[in-house]
Amino acid sequence: MISKGVRLIVGVLLLCLCGSCSPASSSMLVTAGAPLNVDMIVKMKGGEYWNTIRMGAEVAAKEFNVHLTIKGPQSENDIKGQIRLMDESIQQKKDAIILSASDYMQLAQVTDRADYYHIPVISMDAEVASAKPLSYIGANNYESGQLGAERLVQLTGKSGEIAIINFVKGARNADQRLEGMLDYIARYPQLKVVDIQYCGSDEELAYREAMQMLKLHPQLKGIAALNAVAAVGAGRAIEDTPDANVKVVTFDSLPDVMEMLQEGTVQATVIQNPFSNGYLAVKNAVEAARGIQIPERVDTGTKLIDRSNMFWPENQKQMFPFVK
């Protein structure tokens, strides 16, 4: 017969074993052991959008016991530079890599190479043409493009001329936003897209492109600027053309964009959640490195912001998540 003391010990052991199967144990695994070395490779150094991603990533790094290195080329157009940074992270045998690919196709091979060396890769903000990333963290860019186009049509009407300033040709998020926008606009045969330009996330180039659009198309009714840098350039061009009656819909919530929105130069902007992108990318990278299954996609959401809702508390929290 088993003694009462033995039964008590067995019961305690069973409770411990059951506890090890609980959801809490997986969260403990995330922070267990030595700090992980994770690289986040973004499209370019600096800029408000990437700085907000950095803030979210650094919060997660402290929470999940991560030594985080954030790096990127000087320009979003420096595809070769981003490939070199990926190769550097592979050679250093990082525990995980988070990649925001500047070019959908050209970053595919080096992403496959990371998988060959058993380094988990997480896509963030922009996807890459590889089946190897374990998860994508970011907005649904096709739906974002449709959301922006819907508001532009409301502002310009269902006929006339509009133009688009995109950022980097070949970047998956740029291509998806454009595709979503064009598919929505195609519903209105009398609404013509008369020009599409790429500014390479260069504000001065976006300014010159917008000025040229206004000059060549005096009947232009609207401009869609598919990221914040393009928006600031386009907004400046409209401010410097007093007789222009052009509506502008853009993306992201940089301070300059929000100021133009408040002043009426920009009529609406589709905002993402870059803080959450950075935070969740690090969290998922850690879980992947620890052998925990992670979701294939995490949609961090978008909202359309205009003067009527820009000061709503819930929208302020998404636009400025690092302000208490």
Residue pairs with C-beta under 8 A, 6 or more apart in sequence:
2 10
19 25
26 287
26 292
29 290
29 291
29 292
30 64
30 65
30 283
30 286
30 287
30 290
30 292
31 63
31 64
31 65
32 290
33 65
35 65
35 66
35 67
36 64
36 65
36 66
36 67
36 95
36 96
36 285
36 286
36 289
36 290
37 66
37 67
37 69
37 92
37 94
37 95
38 61
38 66
38 67
38 68
38 69
38 94
38 95
38 96
38 97
38 98
38 282
38 285
38 286
38 289
39 68
39 69
39 70
39 71
39 85
39 89
39 92
39 94
39 96
39 97
39 98
40 53
40 57
40 68
40 69
40 70
40 71
40 97
40 98
40 100
40 124
40 278
40 281
40 282
41 71
41 72
41 82
41 85
41 86
41 89
41 97
41 98
41 99
41 100
42 50
42 53
42 70
42 71
42 72
42 100
42 125
43 50
43 72
43 73
43 76
43 82
43 100
43 101
43 102
43 125
43 126
43 168
43 171
43 201
44 50
44 72
44 73
44 74
44 75
44 76
44 78
44 102
44 201
45 71
45 72
45 73
45 74
47 201
47 229
48 228
48 254
48 255
49 227
49 228
49 252
49 254
49 274
50 72
50 274
52 274
52 275
52 278
52 321
52 322
53 124
53 125
53 274
53 275
53 277
53 278
54 70
54 278
55 275
55 278
55 321
55 322
56 274
56 275
56 276
56 277
56 278
56 279
56 280
56 282
56 321
57 68
57 70
57 98
57 278
57 279
57 281
57 282
58 68
58 278
59 278
59 279
60 66
60 278
60 279
60 280
60 281
60 282
60 283
60 286
61 67
61 68
61 282
63 283
64 282
64 283
64 286
65 286
66 282
66 285
66 286
68 282
71 85
72 82
72 85
73 81
73 82
73 85
73 102
74 81
75 81
75 200
75 201
75 202
76 102
76 167
76 168
76 171
76 200
76 201
77 102
77 168
77 200
77 201
78 102
79 102
79 103
79 106
79 107
79 170
82 101
82 102
82 103
82 107
83 106
83 107
83 110
86 97
86 99
86 107
86 110
86 111
86 113
86 114
87 110
87 113
89 97
89 114
89 119
90 97
90 110
90 113
90 114
90 117
90 119
93 117
93 119
94 119
95 119
95 120
95 289
96 119
96 120
96 121
96 122
96 285
96 286
96 288
96 289
97 114
97 119
97 120
97 121
97 122
97 285
98 121
98 122
98 123
98 124
98 281
98 282
98 285
99 107
99 111
99 121
99 122
99 123
99 124
99 128
99 133
100 123
100 124
100 125
100 126
101 107
101 111
101 123
101 126
101 127
101 128
101 171
101 172
102 126
102 168
102 170
102 171
103 168
103 170
103 171
104 126
104 127
104 128
104 129
104 170
104 171
104 172
104 175
105 129
105 170
106 170
107 128
107 129
107 130
108 128
108 129
108 130
111 121
111 128
111 130
111 132
111 133
112 130
112 132
114 121
114 132
115 121
115 130
115 132
120 134
120 285
120 288
120 289
121 130
121 132
121 133
121 134
122 133
122 134
122 135
122 136
122 137
122 281
122 284
122 285
122 288
123 133
123 135
123 136
123 137
123 138
124 136
124 137
124 138
124 277
124 278
124 281
125 137
125 138
125 139
125 173
125 274
125 277
126 138
126 141
126 171
126 172
126 173
126 174
127 133
127 136
127 172
127 173
128 172
129 172
134 284
134 288
134 294
134 296
135 284
135 288
135 294
135 295
135 296
135 297
135 298
136 296
136 297
136 298
137 277
137 280
137 281
137 284
137 298
137 300
138 173
138 272
138 277
138 298
138 299
138 300
139 173
139 272
139 273
139 299
139 300
139 301
139 302
140 299
140 302
141 172
141 173
141 176
141 177
141 180
142 176
142 177
142 179
142 180
143 180
143 302
144 176
144 177
144 180
144 251
144 270
144 272
144 302
145 176
145 177
145 178
145 179
145 180
145 181
145 182
145 183
145 184
145 226
146 180
146 181
146 183
146 184
147 180
147 270
147 302
147 304
148 177
148 180
148 181
148 224
148 226
148 249
148 250
148 251
148 268
148 270
148 304
149 180
149 181
149 182
149 184
149 185
149 224
149 249
150 184
151 249
151 267
151 268
151 304
151 306
152 162
152 181
152 185
152 222
152 224
152 247
152 249
153 184
153 185
153 188
153 191
155 222
155 247
155 249
155 267
155 268
156 162
156 191
156 221
156 222
156 247
157 191
157 221
158 188
158 190
158 191
159 188
159 190
159 191
160 190
160 191
160 192
160 219
160 221
160 222
161 192
161 194
161 217
161 219
161 220
161 221
162 185
162 191
162 192
162 193
162 194
162 220
162 221
162 222
162 223
162 224
163 193
163 194
163 195
163 196
163 197
163 213
163 217
163 220
163 222
163 223
163 224
164 178
164 181
164 193
164 195
164 196
164 197
164 223
164 224
164 225
164 226
165 196
165 197
165 198
165 199
165 206
165 209
165 210
165 213
165 223
165 224
165 225
165 226
165 230
165 233
165 234
166 174
166 177
166 178
166 196
166 197
166 198
166 199
166 226
166 227
166 230
167 174
167 198
167 199
167 200
167 201
167 226
167 227
167 229
167 230
168 174
168 198
168 200
168 201
169 175
169 198
174 198
174 226
174 227
177 226
177 251
178 196
178 226
181 224
181 226
182 193
185 191
185 193
194 217
194 220
195 213
195 216
195 217
197 209
197 213
199 205
199 206
199 209
199 229
199 230
199 233
201 227
201 229
201 230
202 229
202 233
203 229
203 232
203 233
203 236
204 233
205 233
206 225
206 229
206 230
206 231
206 232
206 233
206 234
207 233
207 234
207 236
207 237
208 233
209 233
210 223
210 233
210 234
210 236
210 237
210 238
211 237
211 240
211 241
213 220
213 223
213 237
214 220
214 237
214 238
214 241
214 244
214 246
220 244
220 246
221 245
221 246
221 247
222 246
222 247
222 248
222 249
223 234
223 238
223 246
223 247
223 248
223 249
224 248
224 249
224 250
225 231
225 233
225 234
225 235
225 248
225 249
225 250
225 251
226 250
226 251
227 250
227 251
227 252
228 250
228 251
228 252
228 253
228 254
228 256
228 257
228 269
230 250
231 248
231 250
231 251
231 252
231 254
231 257
231 260
231 266
231 269
232 254
232 256
232 257
232 260
234 248
234 250
235 248
235 256
235 257
235 260
235 265
235 266
238 244
238 246
238 248
238 265
239 265
247 267
248 260
248 265
248 266
248 267
249 266
249 267
249 268
249 269
249 270
250 257
250 266
250 268
250 269
250 270
251 269
251 270
251 271
251 272
252 269
252 270
252 271
252 272
252 274
253 269
253 271
253 305
253 318
253 319
253 320
257 266
257 269
258 269
258 310
258 319
260 266
261 267
261 268
261 269
261 305
261 306
261 307
261 310
262 307
262 310
264 307
267 306
268 304
268 305
268 306
269 304
269 305
269 306
270 302
270 303
270 304
270 305
271 302
271 303
271 304
271 305
271 315
271 318
271 319
272 300
272 301
272 302
273 300
273 301
273 302
273 318
273 321
275 321
275 322
276 300
276 301
276 321
277 300
280 298
280 300
284 294
284 295
284 298
287 293
287 294
288 294
303 315
303 318
305 315
305 319
309 315
310 316
310 319
